[in-house]
């Protein structure tokens, strides 16, 4: 367990680290991991405020994760609850008060809130101590609720949270709230950009790009661990990749409606024009100011390149015979572009569109397997196929409206 001095020192360091993360999902994972580490807690959850409701947005549980196969992820469903005093999280959000509860199954009779036991009963878990803290920004706005569950002693026995735990997490929650507010702003800007593309091309929805981005992060994480990348590099890169993946088709805003919304097959000339969405998208990020600009340019430009060199837009070569355009090939295609290529096709096949029904997943997976070594990086296809349960969780989290 951390000493009080280590906790305070860690709080300063993590404040810097949180403000370097830009993506909401990556940030929530880091917030929950660090909060649990500060107080040696077994589990926890984050609720994000959406008007008068709270969205159950992220959770971790060491006990349940130990029961899973190696490298498998915890399965959970998102849901919403009203901001009212009927639930623990709702009470925190509605009153702005911290709740430090020794045992949620033995609440004082006079409290207005109750604890729902459905998750415990379904998962075979026992929630006892809970520290629920509102996430309040510098302006006093409540952006969510942090729930930390089951404090542990040095022997991993469940104990109540101490006053010291409450104090350190109050301070941490303020830092987390500011970081979440900033990440929400970044996410909203990206989604507004996506909505511009959606106005032109109905296939480019917020749910689609969130799914593609989620799939991409899973593939990258497992590929990176397999290839020996450091945890620091993995965290930084997946934060950037997730946002870049959401912007993969933003260049479609420059494609005419006569092509984007054409119900039938493209003529060769129309297809050539459609291919240019990759170039138009990349051009939006040419004036590079950050790692995100680098990644977004690479993804926008190369997510239709093929492992065997048959994709587009390729590279332009000047030869004695004239100008020749060749597709990029193999590892000449940036890693992030190779990852998003797989995730984009998978989501397109398994999603309903105005012109088609969603494919059965087995049929979509046959396309991916058949494309290994041709359209797709075979190593990345293997990683994708080994993590199908994670992909299914992401599909459930971001359903089409």
N, C-alpha and C positions, 0 to 999 in steps of 0.2 A: 504493500500500500504506500501511496505517496505521503510524504510529510507535508505539514502546512507550508513550509518554505518552498518545497518543490511545487506545490500546487500554485502558489502565488507566482513563482517564476515561470511555470508552465502557462499560466493565464496570459502573461505578457507575450510569450512566444507564440501562443496559438492565436492571439489577436492579429498578429502580423500574418500568420499563415492563412487564416480565414479570409482576410481581405485580399489575398492573392487568388482565391478561387472565384470564378465568375458564374459557373453553371449551378442552378438551383439543386439538382439532384446530387451532384458531387459534393456540394457544400453541406447539404443535410446529412449525408453520410459522415462527413468529417465532424460536423457539430456533435452528432450523437456519439461517435466513437470517442471524442475527446471528453465530452461530459461524463460518459460512463467511466472513462479512465481516471478522471479526477476523484471520483468517489467510490471506485471499485464496485460498480453496479453490474448486475447480470444482464439487464435488458433496458430497453427504452424506446420511445416513440416521439415523433414530431407531428404536430397538427399545424397546418397552415390556414390562416384566416382568408375566407372569401366572402366578403360582405357580412351577412349575419349568420354564417355557418363556418364550421371548422372542417377541413379536409384532412383525413388521416393519410399522411403523405409518405412517411418513412418509418421503418422499425428495425430494430436489431434485437437478437436474443441469443446469448451464448449457449444456454442450455439446449435450446431447440436446434441450434446450428450444429452442435456436437453430434446430434442424432442423424445428421444428413450424410450422404456419401461425400467423399473428398471433393472439395472445390464446388459443391452444389450450393445454391443460394436458398435462403429462407423464402418460402412462398407466403405471400400475404395479399389481401385484397384491400383496395382503397374504399373508403366510405366517407360520408359526411354526417356531422351531428350539428344540431342547432346551438348557437351561442346562448345558453341559458344556464340556470343554476342546477339543472337536473343531473348533470354528469360532472365528473371531476375536471376534465379539460374545459368543459363549457363554463363551469364556475370560475376557473382561473381567467378565462378570456373575458367573461362578463364583469368580473369584479376587479381584475388586476392583482389579485392576491395570490401568494404562494401557499400551497398546501403541502405539509409534511406529515404523511400518514403512516403510522407504524405498521398497520395491517388493514388493507382495504376490505377484508372480509368482516372486520369488526369496527365499523364506523360508529362514531357517537350518534346516539339517537336523535339529537337535535339538528344535525346537519341537513341541508336541503338536497344534497347530491347523493348519488348511489354509485356503486361499482358494478358494471356489467360483467358477469362471469362467463359469457358465451365463448370468448376466445380461449380462456383457460380450459374450459370443459372440452372444447373441440381439439385443442392442441395437447392436452395432457400436461398442462403447466399449472403452477401455483404462484400467482402474484401475491406478495405480502406487502413489503414496504414500498412506498411510492413518494417521490418528490416531484410535484407538478408546479412548473414555473411559467408565468406568462412571458412571452418574448416582446419586450417593450422597446421601441426605438427612442432616440433622443428627443423626438417631438412628442413622445407620450403615446404613440399609436401602438396598439397591440397587433402584431403581425402573425402570431401563432402561439402555441403552447408546447413546451418541452416537458415530457414525462420521463423520469428516470426511475427504474424499477428494480427492486430487490438489491439493496446494499449488501455487501459481503464483508466478513472479517477476513483475517489472514488465512483461515482454514476453509474459506468459502461457505461458511454458515451465513444464512440470511439474517440480517440485523436491521433495526430502524436506521434511517438517515440521521446524522447528528446535526447539531446547530452549526458546526463548522462546515459540514457538507452543504447545508442550506446557504450559508454565507458565500462560499466560493462559487456555487452555481448561480446565485443571484447576480454576481459580478459577470460570470461567464455568459449568462443569458442576455445581458445588455450588449455585449460584443457580438454575440450570435445574431441578435435581432437586427443590428445595423448591417451586418454582412448579408443577411437574408433579404433585407429591404433593397440593398443594392443589387443583389442577384435577381430579385423579382423584376426590377427595372430593366436589367439586361435581357432577361427572358421575355418580358413584354415587348421590348423593342424588336427582338428577333421575331416574335410571333406576329407583330404588326407587319413586318417585312414579308413574312410568309403569307399573311392575309392579302397583301397586294398581289402576290403571285396567284393566290387562290381565286381572286376576282377574275384573273385571266384564265387560269387553268384549275377547274374544280378538283382535280386529283391532288393538288398541293394543299392539303389541309394541315391544321395544327396537330391533329392526331397522327397523321402519316409521318410528319417530320419528327415528332417526338418518339414514335416507334423506331424509325430508322436510326435515330441518334442513340436510343437505348440499346438496340441490337449492336450497334457499332462499338459502344463502350464495352459490352460483354466480350465481344470478339477480341478487341484490343487488349483488354486486361489479361485474358488467358493466353493470348499469343505472347504478350510481353513477359509474363511469368515464365512461360516455356522457354523463352529466349534469353532469360537471365537479366532483364532490365531491373534497375533499382526501384524500390517502392516510391522514392521521391520523383523519379522520372515518370513512372507510371501514373501517379496522381496528377502531375502537371499536364501530361499529354492527354489523359482521358478527359480532363476538364476542357481543354481546347478542342479535342475531337468532337465532344458532344455538341458544342455550339456550331462548329463548322459543318457537321453532318446535317444539322437542322437547315442549313442554308444551301444544301447541295443543288437545288433546282431554282434558286432565286433568279437566275438569268432568263427564265421563261417570261419574265415581265416584258422583255424586249421582243418577244415573238408575236407576230400578228394573230389576231383572233381567228382569222380564216384558216390558219394552220392548227393552232392549239385546240380549237373546238371542232375540227373536222371529224365527222363520225366515221368516215371510211378510211381506206388506206391512203398514205401519202404518195404523190408522184415522186420520182427521183429528185426533182427540183425542190419540192416541198420538204422532203426528208433532209436534203442538204441544208436548207434554211433552219429546220428544227434542230439540227445538230449544233447550230451556233449558240444555243442557249448555254452551252458549256463555256464558250468564250466570253459571252456577255456577262455571265455570272462571275467568272474570274476577274474580269475587268473592274468589277466593283471593289475589289480588294487589292488592286495593283499598288495603290499609294499606301504602302505597308507602315503601320504604326505599332503592331503588336504581333505576338505569336498567333493570335486568332486570325489576323489578316493572312498570314502565311498559310495556315491550315485551310482556311475557307477558300482561298484562291486555288490551292491544290485539289481540294475535294470538288469544287465546282467544275474545274477544268477536266479532271481525269476520272470521274466516277462512271463514265461510259467507255473507258479504255478496256481492252481485253488482254488477258494474259498472253494469248498467242499473237497479239499485234493486229487483230482485225477490228479493233474498236475505233472510237473517234473522241476528240478532234484530231489526235495524232500530232505529229511534228511535220513542219514544212521543210523540205530539202530542195536546194537549188542544184540541179545536175546539168550536164552537157545537153541532155535531151529536153530540159525544161524543168518546171516546178513539179515536184512530186510530194504528195502527202502520204505519210506512213503512220499507222497507229503505233503508239508506244507499246512496249512489250515487256513482259516479265517484271523484274524488280526495277526496271526503269520507270514504271508507274509508281508514284508515291504510295507508301503504305496506307495512308488514310483514304486515298482514292480507291485502292483495291478493297479495303474493308467496306466502304460505303456502297461500292458496286454490288456486293453480295446482299447487303441488307436492304438496299433499295429494290432489287428484283424480288427478294423474298416477300417484302411487304406488299409490293404491287400485285403479286400473284395471289397472296392470301387475303387480300382486301376486296370488298365489293366496290365496283365502279358503275357509273351510269351505263356503260356499254357491256358489262360482264358481271357475273356473280363471282364471289370469292372461290378460289380453287380449294379443293381438299388439300390439307397440308401434305399428305403423302405424295400427291402429284407435284406440288411445288418443290418438295425436297428432291424428287427425281430430276427435276430441271437443274437444281443446284449441283447434284452429284454428277449429272451428265456434262455440266459445264466446267467441272474441275479440270484444270490444265488447258482449257480452251478459252472460255470466257472469264473464268475466275482463277485466282491464285489457289492451287490445290491445298497448300498448307492451311490457308485461312478457311477454306471450305471444311476441312477436317475439324478445325476449332469450332466453327459455327455448328456443325452437326453434333458435336459432343456437348453442346450446351443448349439443346432445344427446349428444355424445361424453362430455362431463364428467358428464352425468346417468347414462350407462351405466356409467361407472367407479364412481360412487357406489353404484349398484345392485349391482355385483359386490363392492364392499367390505363391504356390509352385507346379506348374503343372509339370507333367512328360514331359521330352523333346522328 
